[in-house]
Amino acid sequence: MSTPVLRGLYGVTDSKLTPDDKTLCERATAAIEGGMTILQYRDKSEDQERRVRQATMLRELCDEAGVLFLINDDVDLAVASKAHGVHLGQSDEGLISARQRLGKQAIIGITCENSLSLARTANNQGADYIAFGRFFPSLTKPDAKPAPLSLLHEARAEFDLPVVAIGGITRDNAAQLVEAGADMLAVVNDLFSPTEQTTITRRAQSYTKLFKDC
């Protein structure tokens, strides 16, 4: 694909919200139609056949739409599905190892929780973006460490890397994150929980508009 856009709505799938291939594809398509620029496939199950099938399906969809497609945590799956990169947690395969396996063209982001120190390490190791959160109570990761809005200001001042905000993001609280310095908003439930595709598209448009207005 062309040079990736590391800005805007960053959708993250959830296998509980999209239990089958058809639903997953339909909801991803609806979000893309609303302006989503990054899609992360997140499935913590051990059904490897399904995960490879779905990830490949989404990668092909994103290729057609010019959307960046990343895999959550799993470098092996990123390789198998020919994803554009991977999003790593602090307990996952290291960034340096992932870069060696995926190549310099891959987009590799890393969760830095609520820590500028972790972000410094990620920056030094060649991350393409850094992610902070949770900023609000999260249904996906209820036990995640809370992060203050001030962290986004501090990260913007210290790093040239794009910054992702994660955790409990809704249309009601998203604007303050963008104003505080977030380049991308990682959204799970508020984006993919509606059953109507038109609703997902409208919600994606609402998030996308925040980046056009600032």
ZALONU-671460 format. One line per 10 residues: for each residue z, x, y of N, C-alpha, C. Coordinates in pm, 1 decimal. Layout:
residues N
Z X Y Z X Y Z X Y; ...
end
This chain:
residues 214
0.0 84.0 -119.0 0.0 0.0 0.0 0.0 88.2 125.0; -22.5 28.3 242.2 -22.2 101.7 366.9 120.7 142.0 403.1; 137.4 207.6 516.7 269.8 253.6 558.3 369.3 137.5 558.7; 479.8 148.7 484.5 575.1 38.8 473.0 641.9 5.9 606.8; 669.9 -121.5 626.0 740.8 -167.1 744.6 888.3 -180.8 709.3; 971.3 -92.8 766.0 1114.5 -98.2 739.0 1184.4 -170.0 854.2; 1148.3 -295.6 868.1 1203.4 -380.5 972.9 1179.3 -526.5 935.4; 1276.5 -610.3 965.4 1256.6 -753.0 943.4 1340.8 -810.3 831.2; 1294.5 -921.8 777.6 1365.5 -992.2 671.2 1346.4 -921.1 538.3; 1458.5 -891.9 473.5 1462.2 -818.2 347.8 1522.7 -913.1 244.1
1435.9 -980.0 169.2 1482.5 -1075.2 69.2 1528.3 -1006.0 -57.8; 1636.6 -1056.4 -116.1 1690.0 -1002.4 -241.1 1700.8 -1116.4 -341.8; 1634.1 -1102.6 -455.0 1635.4 -1208.8 -554.8 1768.3 -1213.7 -629.2; 1794.3 -1326.7 -690.1 1915.2 -1347.9 -769.2 1875.2 -1429.8 -890.5; 1899.7 -1378.4 -1010.2 1854.4 -1444.9 -1132.2 1917.8 -1583.1 -1150.9; 2032.7 -1605.6 -1089.8 2094.9 -1738.3 -1099.0 2020.0 -1841.1 -1014.5; 1960.1 -1795.9 -905.7 1885.5 -1885.5 -817.5 1741.9 -1902.6 -865.0; 1690.3 -1804.5 -935.5 1552.0 -1809.2 -984.6 1552.8 -1780.2 -1134.6; 1590.0 -1877.8 -1216.9 1613.6 -1853.1 -1358.9 1489.4 -1832.4 -1444.8; 1371.3 -1859.9 -1390.3 1250.2 -1843.8 -1471.5 1139.4 -1783.9 -1386.0
1033.5 -1740.8 -1452.3 923.1 -1673.2 -1384.1 861.1 -1760.2 -1275.7; 838.9 -1886.6 -1307.5 770.9 -1977.7 -1213.8 851.8 -1994.3 -1085.7; 981.2 -2020.3 -1100.3 1066.9 -2038.3 -983.2 1074.1 -1910.9 -900.9; 1087.7 -1798.8 -968.5 1095.1 -1670.1 -900.1 969.9 -1645.3 -817.6; 855.1 -1666.5 -876.7 729.1 -1640.9 -808.2 709.6 -1737.3 -691.1; 742.4 -1864.1 -712.6 725.2 -1963.8 -607.4 814.2 -1934.7 -487.0; 938.3 -1898.9 -512.5 1030.8 -1875.7 -400.8 998.7 -1745.4 -328.3; 956.5 -1644.6 -402.6 913.7 -1520.1 -338.5 790.4 -1543.9 -251.6; 696.6 -1621.3 -302.2 575.0 -1653.3 -226.6 609.1 -1728.6 -98.9; 701.6 -1823.9 -110.6 741.6 -1903.0 6.4 804.3 -1814.4 113.0
886.6 -1718.0 71.4 950.1 -1627.0 167.0 847.1 -1534.8 232.0; 750.8 -1489.3 154.8 643.9 -1405.4 209.3 564.6 -1483.8 313.3; 537.9 -1608.8 284.7 464.0 -1692.3 379.9 541.6 -1710.7 510.5; 673.3 -1698.3 502.9 755.3 -1710.7 622.4 773.8 -1580.1 698.0; 717.6 -1471.3 647.8 721.4 -1345.3 719.9 810.5 -1237.6 660.7; 866.6 -1261.3 543.2 948.0 -1157.7 479.3 866.8 -1029.5 462.2; 926.0 -915.0 498.0 852.1 -788.7 492.7 893.5 -698.7 376.8; 1012.4 -722.1 321.2 1062.1 -642.9 208.1 1120.0 -737.8 104.7; 1092.9 -711.7 -23.2 1151.6 -790.3 -131.9 1215.3 -694.8 -231.6; 1340.1 -723.2 -265.0 1411.0 -645.5 -366.9 1436.2 -734.2 -488.4
1399.5 -683.6 -605.1 1425.3 -754.6 -730.1 1560.3 -711.0 -783.9; 1651.2 -808.5 -795.3 1786.7 -779.7 -842.2 1817.7 -869.9 -961.5; 1830.7 -811.5 -1077.3 1862.1 -884.5 -1199.6 1952.1 -794.6 -1284.3; 2076.1 -836.9 -1301.6 2174.5 -754.3 -1371.1 2182.9 -783.6 -1521.2; 2090.4 -863.9 -1571.6 2091.7 -895.0 -1714.0 2042.9 -775.2 -1795.2; 2054.0 -785.9 -1925.4 2008.2 -678.9 -2014.7 1879.5 -716.6 -2086.5; 1811.9 -820.1 -2039.2 1684.7 -862.2 -2097.3 1574.1 -776.0 -2037.6; 1554.4 -660.1 -2096.7 1462.9 -562.5 -2038.2 1319.0 -612.3 -2037.0; 1278.7 -683.7 -2140.5 1141.3 -735.5 -2144.4 1116.5 -829.7 -2026.3; 1210.6 -919.1 -2001.0 1195.8 -1012.0 -1889.7 1197.4 -938.2 -1756.2
1284.4 -840.0 -1744.0 1297.0 -768.4 -1618.1 1168.8 -691.9 -1584.6; 1110.5 -627.1 -1683.8 984.6 -556.2 -1659.9 874.5 -655.3 -1625.4; 868.8 -766.4 -1697.6 765.2 -867.5 -1672.0 777.7 -924.0 -1530.3; 898.6 -961.8 -1493.3 917.7 -1022.7 -1362.5 896.8 -922.2 -1250.0; 947.1 -801.8 -1269.0 930.4 -700.6 -1165.0 782.8 -667.9 -1143.2; 708.8 -657.0 -1250.5 565.4 -629.3 -1239.3 493.3 -744.2 -1169.8; 529.9 -865.7 -1205.1 471.4 -984.5 -1143.1 496.7 -984.8 -991.8; 620.1 -955.0 -952.6 653.2 -953.9 -810.6 586.5 -837.9 -737.4; 578.2 -723.2 -803.9 510.6 -609.3 -740.7 365.4 -641.5 -712.3; 298.8 -707.2 -807.6 159.5 -745.9 -786.4 147.5 -845.4 -672.0
241.3 -938.4 -665.3 243.2 -1037.1 -556.5 261.3 -967.2 -421.8; 353.2 -872.7 -416.7 379.7 -800.2 -292.7 262.7 -710.7 -254.1; 198.4 -649.1 -352.5 80.6 -567.8 -324.5 -26.0 -651.0 -253.6; -49.0 -770.6 -302.8 -151.3 -858.3 -244.4 -116.0 -898.4 -101.7; 14.0 -912.7 -75.4 58.3 -960.9 55.6 91.3 -848.7 153.2; 90.5 -723.5 107.6 127.7 -612.2 193.5 276.0 -605.5 221.8; 355.7 -650.7 124.0 501.2 -652.4 136.6 560.7 -539.3 53.0; 661.0 -473.3 106.5 728.1 -365.2 33.9 811.5 -423.4 -79.8; 797.4 -367.3 -199.2 870.0 -417.9 -315.9 959.6 -309.3 -373.3; 1089.4 -338.7 -379.9 1188.7 -244.3 -429.7 1265.3 -302.7 -547.1
1321.3 -213.9 -627.7 1404.1 -252.8 -741.3 1549.0 -220.9 -709.6; 1637.7 -310.2 -745.6 1780.0 -287.0 -727.3 1833.4 -195.8 -837.7; 1880.6 -78.8 -797.9 1962.8 8.8 -881.8 1892.9 81.2 -996.7; 1781.1 32.8 -1046.2 1727.4 78.0 -1174.3 1599.2 159.3 -1155.4; 1611.0 291.3 -1161.4 1494.7 377.7 -1142.3 1395.4 361.3 -1257.8; 1446.1 344.2 -1379.1 1356.7 323.5 -1493.9 1268.6 200.4 -1473.3; 1328.9 93.0 -1423.2 1252.3 -29.9 -1399.7 1153.5 -10.6 -1285.1; 1192.3 65.5 -1185.7 1099.6 94.5 -1076.0 976.5 167.4 -1127.9; 998.5 261.5 -1218.0 886.2 334.3 -1277.7 800.1 241.2 -1361.7; 863.9 161.0 -1446.5 791.0 73.4 -1538.9 707.6 -31.1 -1466.0
758.1 -81.8 -1354.9 689.4 -188.7 -1283.0 599.6 -136.8 -1171.3; 599.7 -5.5 -1149.6 523.5 58.2 -1042.4 566.4 5.0 -906.4; 697.0 -16.4 -892.0 751.8 -62.8 -765.4 731.4 43.0 -657.7; 746.2 0.7 -533.0 726.1 93.0 -420.8 849.1 180.1 -394.8; 958.4 146.7 -463.8 1079.0 225.7 -445.8 1199.5 157.9 -506.5; 1318.0 203.8 -466.7 1441.1 156.8 -528.9 1552.5 151.9 -424.6; 1643.6 57.8 -444.4 1765.6 50.7 -363.8 1881.4 90.9 -453.7; 1956.8 192.1 -411.6 2063.2 247.7 -494.1 2200.9 212.8 -440.0; 2293.1 184.1 -531.9 2433.2 171.8 -497.3 2501.6 306.4 -512.8; 2627.7 311.9 -475.2 2700.0 438.0 -481.8 2728.2 482.0 -625.4
2727.4 389.4 -719.9 2757.5 423.5 -858.6 2631.4 436.4 -944.8; 2514.3 428.7 -881.5 2388.6 435.0 -956.0 2337.5 578.5 -964.6; 2219.5 593.8 -1021.5 2156.5 725.1 -1028.0 2148.2 785.1 -888.8; 2171.9 914.5 -877.2 2174.8 980.0 -748.1 2041.2 978.4 -676.6; 2047.6 987.5 -545.2 1927.3 980.7 -463.6 1832.5 1097.0 -492.2; 1886.7 1215.2 -508.5 1801.6 1331.7 -532.9 1727.0 1317.7 -665.1; 1796.8 1271.9 -768.5 1732.5 1249.7 -898.3 1626.2 1141.6 -888.9; 1658.3 1032.3 -818.2 1561.4 923.0 -802.3 1437.4 971.7 -729.7; 1455.0 1056.2 -629.1 1340.5 1108.2 -554.2 1253.2 1195.9 -643.8; 1315.1 1275.6 -726.9 1238.4 1361.2 -817.6 1155.0 1277.6 -914.4
1210.8 1165.6 -958.3 1140.8 1082.7 -1056.0 1034.8 992.1 -992.5; 1061.0 945.2 -871.4 971.4 847.5 -809.4 869.1 909.8 -715.3; 896.8 1030.4 -668.4 802.6 1097.7 -580.2 834.9 1079.1 -432.8; 776.0 1164.0 -351.9 808.1 1162.5 -209.0 755.8 1038.6 -137.7; 657.9 969.4 -197.7 602.2 851.5 -132.9 689.0 727.9 -152.0; 780.8 732.7 -247.8 865.0 617.1 -277.1 963.5 591.5 -163.7; 995.3 463.9 -143.9 1097.1 425.0 -47.4 1230.2 415.1 -122.0; 1327.3 494.0 -78.3 1458.4 493.2 -142.9 1565.2 466.3 -37.5; 1634.5 354.9 -55.5 1745.3 320.7 31.9 1874.5 325.5 -45.8; 1984.6 336.7 26.0 2112.6 348.1 -42.2 2221.4 270.7 31.1
2304.7 202.9 -46.6 2419.0 132.1 7.3 2525.5 232.2 51.9; 2569.4 217.0 174.9 2672.7 306.4 228.7 2802.4 230.8 256.9; 2811.0 108.8 207.4 2931.7 25.8 218.2 2974.9 15.7 364.7; 3092.1 65.0 398.1 3138.5 60.6 536.9 3165.6 202.0 589.6; 3087.3 297.7 538.0 3118.6 438.6 559.3 3006.2 517.1 626.6; 3033.9 572.1 744.1 2938.4 662.2 808.2 2927.6 793.3 731.3; 3035.0 832.3 664.0 3032.4 954.3 584.0 2930.7 942.8 470.9; 2929.6 828.6 401.5 2830.7 806.9 296.2 2689.9 805.4 354.8; 2676.7 751.0 473.8 2546.0 747.9 539.0 2498.5 889.2 573.7; 2589.4 973.9 614.7 2551.9 1113.0 644.5 2499.2 1183.3 519.6
2566.8 1159.7 407.8 2520.3 1218.5 281.8 2382.1 1167.0 246.2; 2362.1 1036.0 258.8 2231.5 976.5 228.9 2123.4 1033.7 319.4; 2155.5 1049.0 445.3 2060.6 1105.3 541.7 2023.7 1248.1 503.7; 2122.7 1326.4 468.8 2098.6 1466.0 431.5 2017.6 1479.2 303.6; 2028.7 1379.0 216.0 1957.3 1384.0 87.6 1818.0 1322.0 95.0; 1781.0 1271.5 211.6 1644.5 1222.8 228.7 1623.4 1074.9 205.6; 1726.0 993.3 227.5 1709.5 847.6 214.7 1610.2 798.0 319.3; 1540.2 690.6 285.2 1446.3 628.6 379.0 1513.5 522.7 465.1; 1623.8 467.4 416.3 1704.6 376.7 497.8 1847.1 377.8 445.1; 1938.3 334.1 530.1 2078.6 322.1 491.5 2121.1 177.5 509.8
2206.0 129.9 419.5 2249.2 -9.8 422.1 2400.7 -17.4 431.3; 2448.8 -108.4 515.9 2592.4 -127.6 533.7 2629.5 -273.2 507.2; 2752.5 -294.6 465.1 2802.4 -429.4 443.0 2902.8 -430.8 329.0; 2976.3 -542.4 317.8 2938.0 -674.0 362.7 2991.7 -705.4 502.1; 2913.9 -774.4 582.9 2958.1 -810.7 716.4 3024.2 -948.2 719.8; 2993.7 -1031.1 620.4 3052.3 -1164.2 610.9 3084.1 -1191.4 463.7; 3168.6 -1289.5 435.0 3199.0 -1321.7 294.8 3071.0 -1345.8 214.4; 3063.1 -1282.3 98.5 2940.0 -1283.5 19.8 2958.3 -1356.0 -112.3; 2863.8 -1444.2 -143.1 2863.1 -1510.7 -273.1 2813.3 -1416.8 -382.1; 2723.5 -1327.2 -346.9 2665.2 -1234.7 -444.1 2762.7 -1124.5 -483.4
2832.3 -1068.6 -383.8 2930.4 -962.9 -409.0 3060.3 -994.9 -334.3; 3139.6 -1089.0 -387.0 3260.3 -1132.4 -316.3 3364.5 -1022.2 -297.9; 3360.0 -919.6 -383.6 3460.1 -812.8 -375.9 3413.7 -692.0 -295.2; 3296.6 -702.3 -235.1 3245.2 -589.4 -157.7 3335.5 -561.4 -37.2; 3343.5 -434.6 -0.3 3428.0 -395.4 112.1 3373.1 -453.2 242.8; 3459.5 -510.8 327.3 3411.8 -562.7 455.7 3374.2 -450.2 551.0; 3278.7 -478.3 637.7 3234.6 -380.4 737.1 3233.8 -446.8 874.2; 3274.7 -375.2 979.2 3276.1 -431.8 1113.5 3138.5 -421.8 1179.5; 3111.3 -512.6 1271.5 2985.1 -507.9 1345.0 2968.0 -375.8 1419.2; 3078.6 -318.1 1463.6 3071.9 -191.9 1538.3 3006.4 -80.8 1456.7
3011.2 -92.5 1325.7 2951.2 9.1 1239.4 2800.0 19.2 1263.5; 2735.9 -93.6 1290.6 2592.2 -92.2 1316.8 2561.1 -17.6 1446.2; 2641.4 -40.4 1549.2 2624.4 33.2 1675.0 2639.1 182.8 1651.7; 2741.9 221.2 1576.9 2769.1 362.3 1551.4 2656.5 426.1 1470.0; 2606.3 353.2 1370.1 2497.3 406.1 1288.1 2370.1 423.6 1369.3; 2342.2 328.9 1456.6 2223.2 337.7 1541.8 2230.6 459.4 1632.7; 2351.8 488.6 1681.4 2368.9 601.1 1772.3 2357.0 735.2 1700.6; 2396.3 740.0 1574.2 2401.6 868.1 1502.8 2276.9 899.7 1422.0; 2211.0 798.0 1366.5 2101.1 822.3 1272.9 1967.5 771.9 1326.0; 1861.7 840.8 1286.7 1726.2 793.3 1315.5 1674.2 701.9 1205.0
1746.7 692.9 1095.3 1703.6 610.9 982.5 1713.3 461.0 1013.3; 1624.1 380.4 957.3 1638.7 235.9 966.5 1768.5 190.8 900.4; 1828.4 86.4 955.1 1958.3 37.4 909.3 1944.7 -105.5 857.3; 2000.7 -128.1 738.9 2002.2 -260.9 677.3 2143.8 -318.5 684.1; 2154.2 -445.2 720.5 2280.7 -517.7 714.0 2279.5 -606.9 590.7; 2389.7 -605.7 515.7 2400.7 -678.8 390.2 2530.9 -759.6 389.3; 2527.3 -874.9 324.5 2651.8 -943.6 292.1 2678.0 -1071.6 367.8; 2657.5 -1185.5 301.9 2692.9 -1314.9 358.2 2610.8 -1355.0 478.8; 2490.2 -1303.6 489.4 2408.0 -1330.7 608.3 2345.4 -1469.5 599.1; 2356.9 -1543.5 709.1 2296.0 -1676.1 721.7 2222.7 -1682.4 855.6
2149.2 -1789.8 875.5 2080.6 -1806.2 1004.2 2179.9 -1820.8 1118.6; 2302.4 -1862.6 1088.5 2402.9 -1881.3 1193.2 2464.7 -1750.6 1241.5; 2467.4 -1647.9 1155.4 2532.2 -1522.8 1195.8 2436.1 -1404.9 1206.8; 2309.0 -1428.4 1177.5 2213.0 -1317.5 1169.5 2184.4 -1252.2 1304.5; 2178.5 -1331.3 1411.2 2138.7 -1277.2 1541.5 2231.5 -1165.7 1587.7; 2361.0 -1182.0 1563.4 2455.2 -1079.8 1610.2 2435.3 -947.1 1537.6; 2387.3 -952.3 1414.5 2360.1 -829.7 1340.1 2238.8 -755.8 1397.7; 2136.6 -831.5 1432.3 2017.8 -771.0 1493.1 2053.4 -713.0 1629.5; 2131.5 -787.0 1706.7 2173.5 -739.3 1838.2 2259.2 -613.8 1828.0; 2334.6 -602.2 1718.1 2421.4 -485.5 1698.7 2344.3 -363.2 1649.7
2218.7 -382.2 1608.4 2138.0 -267.0 1571.1 2072.8 -270.4 1434.7; 2087.8 -378.5 1359.9 2025.9 -385.2 1227.0 1874.3 -393.7 1238.8; 1804.7 -306.8 1165.0 1658.8 -311.4 1159.1 1609.6 -409.9 1054.1; 1693.1 -433.3 952.6 1658.9 -524.5 844.1 1781.1 -607.8 807.7; 1757.3 -732.1 768.3 1863.4 -820.8 721.9 1838.7 -852.3 575.3; 1930.3 -810.2 488.1 1918.1 -836.7 344.7 1982.6 -971.4 314.7; 1901.3 -1067.0 272.0 1948.6 -1203.8 253.5 1919.7 -1250.2 111.0; 2019.2 -1309.2 49.4 2004.4 -1359.1 -87.7 2011.8 -1512.4 -87.3; 2133.9 -1565.1 -83.7 2154.7 -1708.3 -102.7 2093.2 -1794.8 5.7; 2109.6 -1757.3 131.1 2057.8 -1842.3 237.5 1906.3 -1851.4 235.3
1842.5 -1752.6 176.1 1696.8 -1753.0 167.6 1646.3 -1819.5 41.0; 1705.1 -1786.3 -74.0 1647.3 -1828.9 -201.1 1717.4 -1946.7 -269.5; 1824.3 -1999.2 -210.6 1892.0 -2112.0 -275.3 1820.1 -2245.8 -260.2; 1743.4 -2272.0 -153.8 1674.9 -2400.9 -144.5 1575.7 -2421.4 -258.8; 1564.2 -2544.8 -303.7 1469.8 -2575.7 -411.2 1330.2 -2605.0 -358.0; 1319.4 -2639.7 -232.1 1189.2 -2669.9 -172.3 1127.9 -2543.1 -112.7; 1005.3 -2514.5 -150.8 937.9 -2395.8 -99.2 921.7 -2400.7 52.4; 895.5 -2519.7 105.4 877.6 -2530.8 249.8 1005.5 -2494.2 324.6; 1120.8 -2525.7 265.0 1248.2 -2490.0 327.7 1267.1 -2338.5 330.0; 1232.8 -2273.6 220.1 1242.7 -2127.7 214.3 1152.3 -2064.0 319.4
1031.6 -2115.0 331.8 939.0 -2061.6 431.7 994.2 -2078.0 572.3; 1050.4 -2193.7 602.6 1107.1 -2217.1 735.7 1225.1 -2123.9 762.4; 1307.4 -2103.6 660.7 1421.4 -2013.4 678.5 1374.4 -1870.0 701.5; 1274.8 -1828.7 626.6 1219.6 -1694.3 646.5 1163.5 -1680.2 788.0; 1098.7 -1783.5 835.9 1044.6 -1780.7 971.8 1155.8 -1767.1 1075.6; 1268.9 -1831.9 1050.1 1381.6 -1823.1 1142.8 1433.7 -1680.4 1153.0; 1445.3 -1614.6 1037.4 1489.4 -1474.8 1038.2 1385.0 -1384.9 1104.6; 1261.1 -1406.9 1071.4 1153.1 -1324.1 1125.9 1148.9 -1333.5 1277.8; 1174.1 -1450.8 1331.1 1170.6 -1472.4 1475.6 1274.5 -1387.0 1547.8; 1388.2 -1360.6 1482.3 1492.0 -1278.8 1545.0 1440.6 -1140.7 1581.9
1353.6 -1085.9 1501.0 1301.9 -951.4 1525.0 1189.0 -951.8 1628.5; 1124.3 -1064.1 1645.0 1021.0 -1075.7 1746.6 1082.0 -1098.1 1884.2; 1201.9 -1157.5 1885.3 1266.1 -1190.8 2012.7 1342.2 -1073.5 2073.1; 1370.3 -968.4 1989.7 1451.6 -858.8 2042.4 1368.7 -734.5 2070.2
end
